[in-house]
Amino acid sequence: MELLRKKTFLTALIFAAVFTLLASTGIAANANKITKEELKKIMGEDTVLILDVRAGRDWGSSEFKIKGAHRAAPKDFNLWSNKYPKDKTLVLYCA
């Protein structure tokens, strides 16, 4: 039960952090939000890229990482934001 509570908390934290990141870049108004169930359905599709945008120390010390996610440092958003294909769906997450 404790693990489920931690996962639920982490999921809520992920969505809050992603929204905060997007809001700071001015693109939050155009960003869609998805649930973890929706993410599970699209994971593995060729049209989807998952980006782990947690800060370096948070990313490095976490035991929870989405398999296949690409690492993208939030502080370098301007460097990597345009490098991904426009025909892909980008899913950003952090916790």
N, C-alpha and C positions, 0 to 999 in steps of 0.2 A: 504494500500500500504506500509506503514511504517513497519507493522508487517512482510509482505512478504520480504521486504528488510533485516530485522533483521534475519529472518530465513535463507535466502540465505547466508548472511554473516556468520552465525553460522555454516552452513553446510560446507562452504569453510574452516572455521577455524578448524572444526573437522578433516577434511582430512589432513590439514597441520600439526596439532598437533599429530595426530596418526602417520603420516609419520616420524615426528621428533622423536617421542618416539621409533618407530621401528628402525630408523636409529641409534639411540644411543645405541641400544642393538645389532646391527649387523645383524638383521634379515630382514631389510627393503627390501633387494633385493629379498627375497622370499615371500613377502607379496603382496596379491592382493588388489586392491582398488575397492570399489564399490560405486555406487551412492546411494542417499537416496531412489530413486525409486526401485533399486535392493534390498536394505535392507528391504523395505516395503514388497516386494514379499516373502522374506524368513523368515520374523519375525513370530514366533509362530511354526516354524518347530522344531521337536524334535532333529534334528541334528545341530541346531544353538544355540550358547551361545553368548549373547551380554554382553560385559564388558565395564563399564563406568570407564575410567582410568583418569578422571580429578583429579587434585590436591585437597586435602581436602577442602580448603576454597572455591575454585571454585565450587566444587560439592555441598557443603553445602548451598551455597548462590544462586544456580541456581534454577529457576522455571521450567527449561526445563530438563526433565529426560525421558529416554525411558522406558516405562513400561516393567517390567520383566528383565531389565538389572541388572547384578551383579556388585557390587562395587569392584574395584581392584585398590588400591593405586599405582600410577606409581613408587613411590620411593621404593616400596616393590616388584618390578617386579620379582626379583630372588626368592622370597618366593612363589609367586602364579603362576608363568608361567608354572610350570610343574604339577600343581594339577588338571588341567582340562583334561578330556578324549581326547585322540589323535584322536578318531573317530568323534569328533565334529568340526564344523566350528566355530572358534572364531572370533567375530567381535568386535574390539576395537574402542571406540570413546571417544573423549574429546572435550570440547569447552570452 
